[in-house]
Amino acid sequence: MIKKSFLILMALLMTGVVAKAQNDDYNVISTAVPSMIIAPDARSAGMGDLGVSSAPDVYSMHWNAAKYAFIEDDFSVGLAYTPWLRKLVSDMNIAYLAVSKRVSSRSTIAGSVRYFNLGDINFRGNNNEDLGTYRPNEFSVDLCYSRKLGDYLSAAVAARYIYSHITQGVNNYAKPAWSVAADIGVYYQKPIYFSTVDGEFAWGIAITNMGSKMSYTNANSRTDFIPTNLRLGPTIKINIDDYNSIALSVDVNKLLVPTPPIYALDSLGQVTDVIEKGMDPNVSMIQGMIQSFYDAPGGFNEEMRELTLSIGAEYWYNKVFAVRAGFFHEDRTKGNRRYLTFGAGLRYNVFALDVSYLVPVNNTATSGTNPLEGTMRFNLAFNINKWDKNTKLEKKD
């Protein structure tokens, strides 16, 4: 029987988490806790995994916490669930809980908890001896404050604690890893008017997971970057009439993590520690963020290939029923994730239900399938006591 640990490794390889060997043109950026950049909610996932400038909701923490300042609801609670990589394993999943509370007409606080369960994994020793079956996991807890800086502009800061326990004490030299990180975000939203219709234009920019490196060894001999990410993009929403509206969004993402260099080979063809192209990735978090814009071994062309693109649309009928679609693109040499997404949403009174479905447009060369194929996400939200802008605008901080 194939061990699940091997399956998970293969899944990470095929979803762009682990860098490939340097004897080809692949040069994927790897980080610790890659689960932190997986879209947690079905609404954003249904639009191609985007959300930096889409309409605010309780799940805005992952995308751009500055959107919370414009959320329409006084108090919201959301619970999202994603069965992950079910083409390979049957018990891996991501659960996400988010809460937001408006504290004034200009300020909102919010928090979320993310839990990534890797399922039951049987560990084996060097001699194939049974070391037991464990359930590795990762989780994060965060809190943010979002505030309007004017009628159309808002900003937010967030703090996050990240914990990863993937070895479960099997290796005496291994340990759980943790990190403390921060997010910053800016969001702009303004009404727009045409000759016969009106709508809204929005844009957003956010840098997430700016934090300390993580180490899984007692000796701290190796530390890994967490997935610090830059996300930006616009949204335009058109109110076709009193019952119909459509929004189009674009997100551009870049990992602010050093690109792996190309190392020189010795006379036997073995990889050495001498950097032939690129820059030393063993730098501080701040230096790594700055260096990530110019350190790719392939120069500017490779830097541009490190950008991922999400394009999505959301149609609403009577603010009750929504249909969504999107496309996500990642360069072949940087992970090769390319897929279409579809989704739907339903709002009734204080309840909101969303679902999304992923359809890959490329397969892996080895298996002819894609481990992301058929990925579904579900989320349920409760939006309580809708904020009355007309009667509460005078509320003071």
TIMARVO-390239 format. One record per residue (C-alpha): y, z, x negated; residue in one letter; residue number from 1. Coordinates in pm, 1 decimal. Example, Ala and Ser with C-alpha at 12.3 -4.5 7.8 and 13.67 -1.06 7.14 Angstrom:
NODE        c2        c3        c1  code  pos
NODE    -450.0     780.0   -1230.0     a    1
NODE    -106.0     714.0   -1367.0     s    2
//
This chain:
NODE        c2        c3        c1  code  pos
NODE       0.0       0.0       0.0     m    1
NODE     343.9     -90.6    -132.2     i    2
NODE     551.7     218.5    -198.6     k    3
NODE     868.5     255.5       6.9     k    4
NODE    1065.5     333.6    -310.0     s    5
NODE     988.3     -17.9    -430.9     f    6
NODE    1090.6    -163.8     -96.0     l    7
NODE    1420.6      20.2    -104.1     i    8
NODE    1491.6    -100.8    -455.8     l    9
NODE    1423.9    -457.4    -346.9     m   10
NODE    1651.0    -409.5     -46.6     a   11
NODE    1933.0    -288.7    -267.7     l   12
NODE    1883.9    -585.9    -495.7     l   13
NODE    1904.4    -826.4    -204.4     m   14
NODE    2208.2    -664.2     -44.6     t   15
NODE    2424.2    -671.2    -355.1     g   16
NODE    2402.8    -311.6    -477.1     v   17
NODE    2211.3    -347.4    -803.8     v   18
NODE    2326.7    -585.0   -1077.3     a   19
NODE    2092.1    -862.8   -1181.7     k   20
NODE    1981.0    -940.0   -1533.3     a   21
NODE    2240.0   -1100.5   -1753.8     q   22
NODE    2032.9   -1408.5   -1834.7     n   23
NODE    2171.1   -1585.5   -1526.4     d   24
NODE    2512.1   -1617.7   -1364.3     d   25
NODE    2475.7   -1317.0   -1135.1     y   26
NODE    2695.5   -1020.0   -1217.9     n   27
NODE    2691.1    -782.8    -921.1     v   28
NODE    2899.9    -465.4    -936.0     i   29
NODE    2689.0    -154.3    -883.8     s   30
NODE    2805.5     192.0    -776.0     t   31
NODE    2665.8     525.6    -669.4     a   32
NODE    2642.2     598.4    -293.2     v   33
NODE    2673.2     234.6    -177.6     p   34
NODE    2612.0     362.0     177.0     s   35
NODE    2978.8     469.7     181.2     m   36
NODE    3094.6     109.6     231.1     i   37
NODE    2851.8      20.3     510.0     i   38
NODE    3032.6     -33.7     840.0     a   39
NODE    2946.8     268.9    1057.3     p   40
NODE    3056.9     151.2    1402.9     d   41
NODE    2940.6    -129.7    1630.0     a   42
NODE    3285.9    -249.6    1733.7     r   43
NODE    3400.2    -337.6    1381.3     s   44
NODE    3053.0    -457.4    1283.6     a   45
NODE    3058.4    -701.6    1574.5     g   46
NODE    3369.2    -864.1    1426.0     m   47
NODE    3223.8    -935.7    1083.2     g   48
NODE    3260.5    -585.7     934.3     d   49
NODE    3638.7    -562.0     949.9     l   50
NODE    3889.8    -306.3    1068.9     g   51
NODE    4189.2    -253.3     841.0     v   52
NODE    4434.0    -384.4    1103.1     s   53
NODE    4233.4    -412.7    1425.9     s   54
NODE    4330.2    -199.7    1726.3     a   55
NODE    4303.0     174.0    1649.5     p   56
NODE    4004.6     372.6    1773.9     d   57
NODE    3821.4     693.2    1685.2     v   58
NODE    3627.1     514.1    1406.1     y   59
NODE    3941.8     417.1    1213.9     s   60
NODE    3865.2     664.2     932.7     m   61
NODE    3629.1     423.8     757.3     h   62
NODE    3868.9     128.7     774.5     w   63
NODE    4225.6     256.3     760.9     n   64
NODE    4314.8     610.6     861.2     a   65
NODE    4679.8     510.9     913.4     a   66
NODE    4576.4     346.0    1241.5     k   67
NODE    4520.8     690.0    1398.9     y   68
NODE    4897.7     736.2    1438.3     a   69
NODE    4894.2     454.1    1697.7     f   70
NODE    4579.8     558.6    1884.4     i   71
NODE    4641.8     573.5    2259.8     e   72
NODE    4410.8     864.9    2338.2     d   73
NODE    4502.2    1230.3    2303.9     d   74
NODE    4149.1    1334.8    2202.2     f   75
NODE    3850.1    1117.1    2112.4     s   76
NODE    3493.6    1178.5    1997.0     v   77
NODE    3264.5     899.9    1877.0     g   78
NODE    2899.4     891.8    1772.9     l   79
NODE    2753.0     582.8    1602.1     a   80
NODE    2395.7     505.3    1496.5     y   81
NODE    2256.0     224.8    1280.9     t   82
NODE    1884.0     166.3    1211.4     p   83
NODE    1915.9      30.8     855.9     w   84
NODE    1703.7    -238.7     686.0     l   85
NODE    1436.9    -227.2     955.7     r   86
NODE    1287.5    -548.5     820.8     k   87
NODE    1161.6    -340.3     528.8     l   88
NODE    1126.2      19.1     647.1     v   89
NODE    1101.5     189.1     984.1     s   90
NODE    1280.4     520.3     939.3     d   91
NODE    1601.4     456.1     742.5     m   92
NODE    1922.8     507.7     940.4     n   93
NODE    2291.9     590.7     930.3     i   94
NODE    2454.8     835.1    1172.1     a   95
NODE    2831.5     873.8    1202.0     y   96
NODE    3037.2    1127.3    1395.9     l   97
NODE    3416.3    1089.3    1428.3     a   98
NODE    3683.3    1298.7    1602.4     v   99
NODE    4057.3    1241.1    1643.4     s  100
NODE    4328.5    1460.6    1799.1     k  101
NODE    4690.8    1370.0    1851.8     r  102
NODE    4917.0    1663.7    1761.1     v  103
NODE    5249.6    1501.5    1851.9     s  104
NODE    5398.2    1167.5    1948.8     s  105
NODE    5404.9    1071.8    1579.6     r  106
NODE    5110.6    1255.4    1421.9     s  107
NODE    4731.7    1256.8    1453.6     t  108
NODE    4459.2    1440.8    1268.0     i  109
NODE    4102.2    1312.0    1245.1     a  110
NODE    3773.3    1379.8    1073.0     g  111
NODE    3428.7    1228.3    1037.5     s  112
NODE    3078.8    1301.9     910.6     v  113
NODE    2846.2    1031.0     775.8     r  114
NODE    2473.3    1092.1     720.7     y  115
NODE    2247.2     838.7     549.5     f  116
NODE    1875.1     912.7     584.2     n  117
NODE    1652.2     711.9     347.9     l  118
NODE    1335.9     809.2     536.6     g  119
NODE    1011.7     948.9     396.1     d  120
NODE     948.4     829.5      39.2     i  121
NODE     635.6     895.1    -163.4     n  122
NODE     723.6     964.7    -527.1     f  123
NODE     484.2     875.1    -810.2     r  124
NODE     476.9     991.6   -1171.6     g  125
NODE     436.1     791.9   -1491.2     n  126
NODE      57.9     800.5   -1451.5     n  127
NODE      76.3     713.1   -1081.1     n  128
NODE       8.0    1072.8    -983.4     e  129
NODE     127.4    1182.4    -640.1     d  130
NODE     446.9    1387.8    -669.4     l  131
NODE     482.5    1440.9    -296.5     g  132
NODE     665.5    1286.6      -4.5     t  133
NODE    1033.1    1364.5      40.2     y  134
NODE    1326.4    1251.9     252.2     r  135
NODE    1626.4    1164.6      29.4     p  136
NODE    1965.3    1163.2     196.0     n  137
NODE    2338.1    1124.7     142.2     e  138
NODE    2626.9    1257.0     348.5     f  139
NODE    3004.8    1278.2     345.6     s  140
NODE    3262.9    1487.3     529.0     v  141
NODE    3630.8    1393.2     551.2     d  142
NODE    3959.4    1489.2     711.9     l  143
NODE    4284.8    1294.6     743.1     c  144
NODE    4643.9    1322.7     856.5     y  145
NODE    4814.9    1012.1     996.8     s  146
NODE    5184.3     987.6    1082.7     r  147
NODE    5428.1     728.3    1211.6     k  148
NODE    5707.2     654.9     964.9     l  149
NODE    5898.9     453.5    1224.7     g  150
NODE    5844.5     275.2    1552.1     d  151
NODE    5609.0      20.2    1393.5     y  152
NODE    5485.8     168.5    1064.9     l  153
NODE    5245.0     451.0     983.7     s  154
NODE    5073.8     600.0     678.6     a  155
NODE    4782.7     835.1     620.8     a  156
NODE    4605.2    1037.4     356.2     v  157
NODE    4244.9    1156.0     373.5     a  158
NODE    4023.3    1384.6     166.4     a  159
NODE    3644.6    1340.9     140.9     r  160
NODE    3345.2    1530.1       3.6     y  161
NODE    3041.6    1315.8     -86.5     i  162
NODE    2692.0    1451.4    -155.6     y  163
NODE    2386.5    1251.7    -264.6     s  164
NODE    2035.0    1397.2    -302.0     h  165
NODE    1806.8    1102.4    -374.4     i  166
NODE    1560.6    1262.0    -620.5     t  167
NODE    1474.0    1574.5    -418.6     q  168
NODE    1402.9    1765.8    -741.0     g  169
NODE    1103.3    1548.8    -834.2     v  170
NODE    1240.3    1487.3   -1184.4     n  171
NODE    1330.2    1800.9   -1378.3     n  172
NODE    1616.1    1616.8   -1544.4     y  173
NODE    1763.4    1494.0   -1217.4     a  174
NODE    1990.5    1675.5    -977.1     k  175
NODE    2194.6    1612.4    -661.8     p  176
NODE    2525.0    1438.2    -724.1     a  177
NODE    2857.0    1501.0    -557.7     w  178
NODE    3214.5    1377.8    -563.5     s  179
NODE    3554.1    1454.6    -413.0     v  180
NODE    3756.9    1151.9    -307.9     a  181
NODE    4074.4    1049.6    -126.6     a  182
NODE    4197.3     760.4      89.8     d  183
NODE    4547.0     625.8     142.1     i  184
NODE    4646.4     371.5     404.8     g  185
NODE    4940.8     194.7     566.2     v  186
NODE    4943.4      26.9     906.7     y  187
NODE    5206.5    -183.1    1083.4     y  188
NODE    5198.2    -275.8    1452.7     q  189
NODE    5474.4    -452.1    1647.0     k  190
NODE    5497.7    -633.0    1983.4     p  191
NODE    5550.9   -1008.0    1967.3     i  192
NODE    5674.5   -1246.5    2236.1     y  193
NODE    5622.7   -1615.8    2299.7     f  194
NODE    5764.2   -1835.7    2573.8     s  195
NODE    5497.3   -1750.5    2831.0     t  196
NODE    5283.1   -1473.6    2679.9     v  197
NODE    5322.9   -1162.1    2471.8     d  198
NODE    5104.0    -971.4    2231.5     g  199
NODE    5099.8    -770.6    1909.5     e  200
NODE    5100.6    -843.1    1539.2     f  201
NODE    4953.3    -590.9    1296.7     a  202
NODE    4864.5    -565.6     931.7     w  203
NODE    4705.2    -294.9     723.6     g  204
NODE    4619.4    -198.6     369.5     i  205
NODE    4394.6      85.8     257.5     a  206
NODE    4239.6     214.2     -63.1     i  207
NODE    3935.0     428.2      10.5     t  208
NODE    3698.9     647.8    -190.9     n  209
NODE    3929.0     715.7    -484.8     m  210
NODE    3728.6     991.3    -647.6     g  211
NODE    3540.6    1138.7    -938.2     s  212
NODE    3231.5     974.6   -1082.8     k  213
NODE    2887.9    1104.7    -986.9     m  214
NODE    2606.7    1217.7   -1216.3     s  215
NODE    2239.4    1253.0   -1122.0     y  216
NODE    2129.4    1411.3   -1451.4     t  217
NODE    2156.5    1767.7   -1575.2     n  218
NODE    2282.7    1644.1   -1910.0     a  219
NODE    2564.0    1446.9   -1745.7     n  220
NODE    2487.4    1175.1   -1999.7     s  221
NODE    2553.1     904.4   -1741.7     r  222
NODE    2810.6     897.2   -1467.4     t  223
NODE    2849.9     631.5   -1199.5     d  224
NODE    3158.5     514.7   -1013.2     f  225
NODE    3170.7     565.9    -639.4     i  226
NODE    3267.0     257.0    -432.7     p  227
NODE    3645.7     272.4    -448.4     t  228
NODE    3760.6     -13.0    -228.0     n  229
NODE    4080.4    -205.7    -155.4     l  230
NODE    4100.5    -354.2     194.3     r  231
NODE    4388.9    -551.8     348.2     l  232
NODE    4449.9    -803.0     623.8     g  233
NODE    4636.2    -901.7     944.8     p  234
NODE    4557.1    -906.3    1316.4     t  235
NODE    4724.3   -1099.7    1595.3     i  236
NODE    4658.5   -1016.7    1959.8     k  237
NODE    4760.3   -1240.6    2250.6     i  238
NODE    4774.8   -1114.1    2609.0     n  239
NODE    4679.0   -1430.4    2796.2     i  240
NODE    4756.1   -1272.3    3133.6     d  241
NODE    4725.9    -934.3    3303.2     d  242
NODE    4347.6    -939.8    3273.1     y  243
NODE    4262.3   -1134.2    2958.5     n  244
NODE    4347.1   -1080.4    2592.4     s  245
NODE    4213.0   -1201.1    2260.1     i  246
NODE    4264.3   -1070.4    1905.0     a  247
NODE    4194.3   -1245.4    1574.2     l  248
NODE    4156.7   -1042.6    1252.9     s  249
NODE    4099.8   -1106.7     882.7     v  250
NODE    3997.0    -852.8     617.9     d  251
NODE    3987.2    -910.7     242.3     v  252
NODE    3798.2    -653.2      33.1     n  253
NODE    3769.6    -581.5    -338.2     k  254
NODE    3577.6    -306.4    -512.5     l  255
NODE    3811.2    -126.4    -754.5     l  256
NODE    3526.5     -63.1    -995.3     v  257
NODE    3477.4    -213.2   -1345.9     p  258
NODE    3276.7    -535.1   -1361.0     t  259
NODE    2963.5    -508.8   -1581.8     p  260
NODE    3026.0    -682.4   -1916.0     p  261
NODE    2795.8    -930.2   -2087.2     i  262
NODE    2617.5    -763.7   -2378.3     y  263
NODE    2511.0    -945.4   -2694.0     a  264
NODE    2144.3   -1005.1   -2772.9     l  265
NODE    1972.1    -919.3   -3100.1     d  266
NODE    1746.3   -1152.5   -3298.9     s  267
NODE    1452.5   -1064.0   -3070.9     l  268
NODE    1644.9   -1142.4   -2756.2     g  269
NODE    1688.7    -777.6   -2660.1     q  270
NODE    2011.5    -651.0   -2506.7     v  271
NODE    2228.8    -450.9   -2745.1     t  272
NODE    2525.1    -217.9   -2684.8     d  273
NODE    2770.4    -472.1   -2826.3     v  274
NODE    2997.0    -625.8   -2559.6     i  275
NODE    3013.1   -1002.2   -2595.8     e  276
NODE    3234.1   -1072.5   -2292.0     k  277
NODE    3423.4    -841.3   -2062.6     g  278
NODE    3540.7    -486.6   -2113.0     m  279
NODE    3385.5    -143.0   -2164.0     d  280
NODE    3300.5      -0.9   -1818.3     p  281
NODE    3276.8     359.0   -1945.2     n  282
NODE    3630.8     455.1   -1852.9     v  283
NODE    3800.4     703.4   -1622.3     s  284
NODE    3833.6     651.4   -1249.9     m  285
NODE    4203.1     559.8   -1269.7     i  286
NODE    4148.8     325.2   -1563.7     q  287
NODE    3853.4     171.7   -1383.0     g  288
NODE    4067.1      93.4   -1076.8     m  289
NODE    4331.9     -76.4   -1289.9     i  290
NODE    4080.8    -251.7   -1513.1     q  291
NODE    3890.3    -391.9   -1214.8     s  292
NODE    4163.1    -654.8   -1163.5     f  293
NODE    4117.1    -821.8   -1503.4     y  294
NODE    3789.9    -717.2   -1669.1     d  295
NODE    3542.6    -974.6   -1533.6     a  296
NODE    3358.2   -1156.5   -1815.1     p  297
NODE    3420.9   -1487.8   -1640.2     g  298
NODE    3796.9   -1436.2   -1625.6     g  299
NODE    4016.7   -1510.8   -1324.0     f  300
NODE    3754.3   -1728.8   -1157.9     n  301
NODE    3505.5   -1442.7   -1151.2     e  302
NODE    3770.1   -1196.9   -1035.3     e  303
NODE    3833.1   -1418.0    -731.5     m  304
NODE    3458.7   -1431.2    -661.1     r  305
NODE    3459.7   -1052.6    -632.5     e  306
NODE    3661.5   -1071.5    -309.8     l  307
NODE    3471.9   -1053.0      18.0     t  308
NODE    3609.4   -1204.8     337.2     l  309
NODE    3563.6   -1096.3     698.8     s  310
NODE    3690.8   -1298.9     995.7     i  311
NODE    3652.2   -1169.3    1349.7     g  312
NODE    3762.2   -1210.0    1711.2     a  313
NODE    3764.9    -972.1    2007.8     e  314
NODE    3810.0   -1076.7    2370.9     y  315
NODE    3884.1    -822.3    2645.5     w  316
NODE    3864.4    -868.2    3019.3     y  317
NODE    4071.9    -620.6    3219.4     n  318
NODE    4041.4    -367.3    2932.5     k  319
NODE    3690.8    -296.8    3060.0     v  320
NODE    3455.3    -550.5    2901.7     f  321
NODE    3474.4    -696.7    2548.9     a  322
NODE    3294.0    -974.3    2363.2     v  323
NODE    3313.8    -997.3    1983.0     r  324
NODE    3209.3   -1230.8    1703.6     a  325
NODE    3267.3   -1247.4    1330.1     g  326
NODE    3164.9   -1380.9     991.7     f  327
NODE    3122.1   -1200.5     658.4     f  328
NODE    3118.5   -1387.1     326.7     h  329
NODE    3032.5   -1265.7     -22.0     e  330
NODE    2999.3   -1497.0    -320.3     d  331
NODE    2648.4   -1595.4    -429.2     r  332
NODE    2699.6   -1440.7    -773.6     t  333
NODE    2828.3   -1109.4    -637.1     k  334
NODE    2559.2   -1013.6    -386.8     g  335
NODE    2523.1   -1323.1    -168.7     n  336
NODE    2568.7   -1149.7     166.1     r  337
NODE    2668.4   -1402.1     430.9     r  338
NODE    2614.6   -1337.2     798.0     y  339
NODE    2738.5   -1387.2    1150.4     l  340
NODE    2790.1   -1090.8    1379.1     t  341
NODE    2808.6   -1057.8    1755.3     f  342
NODE    2899.5    -765.0    1974.2     g  343
NODE    2996.5    -636.9    2315.5     a  344
NODE    3182.1    -337.4    2449.9     g  345
NODE    3221.0    -159.3    2781.6     l  346
NODE    3488.4      89.9    2885.6     r  347
NODE    3452.6     300.3    3200.3     y  348
NODE    3682.5     592.7    3268.2     n  349
NODE    3658.2     815.2    2956.0     v  350
NODE    3343.2     651.0    2819.7     f  351
NODE    3316.5     364.6    2571.0     a  352
NODE    2993.1     193.4    2465.9     l  353
NODE    2961.7     -71.5    2193.4     d  354
NODE    2673.7    -265.6    2041.4     v  355
NODE    2655.2    -526.7    1763.9     s  356
NODE    2395.0    -760.9    1617.8     y  357
NODE    2378.3    -927.8    1275.3     l  358
NODE    2243.5   -1277.5    1203.2     v  359
NODE    2217.2   -1377.8     832.3     p  360
NODE    2305.7   -1734.7     739.7     v  361
NODE    2122.1   -1717.5     407.0     n  362
NODE    1780.0   -1592.7     298.3     n  363
NODE    1653.4   -1451.5     -29.5     t  364
NODE    1480.3   -1685.1    -270.4     a  365
NODE    1181.4   -1454.9    -314.4     t  366
NODE    1081.9   -1366.5      39.8     s  367
NODE    1247.6   -1636.3     249.5     g  368
NODE    1392.0   -1366.6     476.1     t  369
NODE    1694.9   -1140.0     466.4     n  370
NODE    1661.3    -757.5     484.9     p  371
NODE    1977.9    -739.9     696.6     l  372
NODE    1836.6    -970.0     962.8     e  373
NODE    1843.6    -818.6    1310.2     g  374
NODE    2059.4    -519.7    1213.0     t  375
NODE    2192.4    -353.1    1528.0     m  376
NODE    2454.5     -83.3    1561.2     r  377
NODE    2532.0     137.1    1859.5     f  378
NODE    2817.7     372.9    1930.4     n  379
NODE    2933.1     587.8    2218.7     l  380
NODE    3280.8     736.1    2246.9     a  381
NODE    3459.4     978.0    2478.4     f  382
NODE    3833.5     920.2    2506.7     n  383
NODE    3989.1    1216.5    2683.1     i  384
NODE    4339.2    1279.8    2818.7     n  385
NODE    4508.4     950.4    2743.8     k  386
NODE    4838.5    1008.7    2568.5     w  387
NODE    5127.9     962.5    2810.2     d  388
NODE    5397.5     794.5    2600.9     k  389
NODE    5653.7     820.5    2880.7     n  390
NODE    5632.7    1196.3    2927.2     t  391
NODE    5539.2    1319.4    2580.3     k  392
NODE    5769.6    1130.4    2349.0     l  393
NODE    5993.1    1434.9    2316.5     e  394
NODE    5713.1    1653.7    2187.0     k  395
NODE    5811.4    1789.4    1844.8     k  396
NODE    5597.3    1835.0    1533.4     d  397
//
